[in-house]
Amino acid sequence: MKSKQYLTLSDAKIIAAACEAEALHHNWTVSIAIVDDGGHLIWLQRLDNAPLTSMNIAAGKAHTSALGRRPSKAYEEVVAGNRNAFLSVPGNLTMLEGGEPIMVDGECVGAVGVSGVKSNEDAQIARAGISDFLGRQ
């Protein structure tokens, strides 16, 4: 039987704090979602004045990234490349940039999704949280 690493609530709090710090540094109001490797929500927070819709979008981006084991931007690029049929895939995927997988020793242990500013800025926040967390490992 194989063992696997997984995210704890404590891990999610570390990631979320680093994401929040990055967002506040730029005065960006966003929502931050952290999911496990199956795309199940561990953490969700909406910074003051972040759009209400950003909560669902952030969770969707994280879910998509965890299940796909890649940044959610990869799916956005598929659709942008005129593969509109990809929109019919099952799984309630959110095909927008801003979801980033958390990879530990080559395995996906979860993902971070951010929403509220430009998609590339959402991804920047997610990567900052992941980078801080992995730097502590």
N, C-alpha and C positions, 0 to 999 in steps of 0.2 A: 504494500500500500504506500502511496506517495503522500508526503507531507507538503503543505503549502503555507506561504505567508499570507497574512490578511491584515486589513486596516482595522484598528481599534478606534473607539470614540476619542481616545486621547490623541491618536495620530491625526484624526480629522480636525480636532481643535487646533493642532499645530499648523496644519495646512491652511485652515480657514483664517487663522490669525495673520499668517504671512500674506495671504490673498487680500485680506482687509487692509493691511498696512500698505501694500502696493496700490490698491485703489485709492486710499485716502491720500497717499503721497501725490497722486495726480488729480485729486479732487473729483474722482469718478464715483458716481452713485450706482451701485450694482447689486445684484443678488449672486450668491455663491452657493453652489451645491456640490456635495461630495458623496460619491456612491461607492459601494463595494464592487468586487469583480463581476458580480451578476447584474449590476446596474441598479441595485436597491439603495435607496436614500439612507445615508448615515447622518448628514448634516445639511441644513438649509438655513441661510440667513439673508435678509434683505437689509442693506444699509439704508439709513434715513434718506428719504426722497427718491429712492430707486423706483422705477416704474413697477406697478403691480404685476404686469405681465412678465417681468424679468424673472420672477420666481419659477414659473413653469418652464420658461425657456431655458434657464440655467440647469434645472433638473433634467430636462430633455437632452441637452448637450452632454451632460455628464453620463447619462444613461447610454446614449449613442456611442460615446467614446469608450466606455467600459466594455460594452458588448462587441464592438468592432476592434477593440485593442489597438486603436489608432486615433489620431485627432479627428474630431468631427468635421473639420475642414475638408478632409479627404472625400467625404460624401457630398459636401457642397460643390466641390470641384467636379465630381461625376455628373451632377445635375447641370452645372454650368456648362459642361462639355456636351450639352444637348442630348444626354441620356435620360430624357424625361420619364421613360418607363421605369427608371429606378425609384421614382416617387411611389410606386405601388408596392415596394417591398414591405413585408410585415414587420412588426416589432415596434411600432410607434417611435420611429427614429426622428431626431431633430437634426436636419442636415444643414447646420449653420456653424461657422467657425466659432470657437470658444469653449469646446470640450477637449480636454487633454487627458490621456491615460497616465496612470501612475505605474511606472514599470520598476520592479525591484528584481534584480538578478535575472532579467530577461522575461519575467512573468508579470502580467497585469494584475495588480492587487486592487484596482479601483480607478476612479477618474474624478476629475474636477470639471465642473461646468460653470461658466460665468456669463451673465447677461446684463446689459444696461447701457453700455457704450458701444463704440464701433467694434465690430467682430474681432478685428486684429488686436484691439485693446483688451477685449474680454479674454482672448487667448493669452495675452501678455500677463494678465493678472493670474490666470490659472497656472501658467508655467512658473511664475514667481513663487506661488505657494508650494508647488511640487518641488522646485529646486531647493527651497529652504528646508523642506522635510527631508529630502534625500541627502542633503548636506549634513544632517544630524545623525544619519545612519552609520 
